[in-house]
Amino acid sequence: MKVILAVLFLAATALTPPSRHSEVSTGNAISDSAHDGVSAVNGNVSSTISILQNQSPRGDFLHRPPPPISPEAKRSMEEQLNEARARYATNPRDPEAIIWVGRRLAYLGRFLEAIQVYTEGINEFPRDARLYRHRGHRYLTLRKVDFAIKDFETAAKLVKGKPDEVEPDGQPNTRNIPTSTLQFNIWYHLGLAHYLNLNNKKALDSYRQCLKVSNNPDALVATTHWLYMTLRRLDRLEEAIKVLDPITDKMDVIENDGYYRLLMMYKGQLSAEALEQEAWKSASPGSASILYGIGNWYKFNDRDPDAQRVFRKMLEGNQWTSFGYIAAEAELKPPPAEPRTK
């Protein structure tokens, strides 16, 4: 198998235009950089991809173009993907090498291919929680929330009782200091998945677990933001206010400044209207998260028309991979129908 993968890698060193995810080709997704779409080397992978495609109506997020990036950024990301494939070709038995191929594909918006890479990795290393954590994240991106929940729950079981570990950044912050860990990311994304499914009690449990491993200001503000909103959904206002106590002035937040400012807004120290006006000026994943928090704050404060306005305007933008955008979609979905009684 190593020989085959090495040959595939050498045959694929030429950079090609972005793939079309709707097409299927042969070869190995980890080492084949020249293919048009997704492929599989075993039945399990093919089954996963087929299920996703069969469940997805035309025009859904499975085949939507990713948010635009500059030509320079794209070129840099493609070079990093090639480097990740080179490391994998050198050591195909290293699960971290597989993870980095998947992460680099995802940064380029090639989410279905990333899922396939992680699935191939899981088939090789079924006890590695990192592979489930990253695949679950990309299931969330593609709105396959139930798939994501299964992966995050599996990852949580695999890390239970084990020491946490820092997760290296694929897109480092200005200080080049990683701010998250494996267990933080498992519980954080599991909480979001339950939140999107309107399973608020399970979301609350997950975010409380996440809070236990939120050991720096960036992790703390991110977890506290979603924990606060979950408690507000559950009409537990006093508890929601209480979770804001650790949030103070002049916290050393490196990259989650949007969440930090939202929390200061919840504490009454920033104006929602001023923060909203500022957020509309920036078309970024971070601004989408801020806008979702503002929309929710309007909703919780009996300003539903303003909340609806913010959510609908958000969905007119192109930041569809942002958690704020995904959550705004969930807010606008009609509630599930009540079961009929005879």
Secondary structure, 3 states (H helix, E strand, C coil): CHHHHHHHHHHCCCCCCCCCCCCECCCCCCCCCCCCCECCCCHHHHHHHHHHHHCCCCCCCCCCCCCCCCHHHHHHHHHHHHHHHHHHHHCCCCHHHHHHHHHHHHHCCCHHHHHHHHHHHHHHCCCCHHHHHHHHHHHHHCCCHHHHHHHHHHHHHHHCCCCCCECCCCCCCCCCCCCCEHHHHHHHHHHHHHHHCCCHHHHHHHHHHHHHCCCCHHHHHHHHHHHHHHHHHCCCHHHHHHCCCCCCCCCCCCCCHHHHHHHHHHCCCCCHHHHHHHHHCCCCHHHHHHHHHHHHHHHHCCCHHHHHHHHHHHCCCCCCCCHHHHHHHHHHCCCCCCCCCC
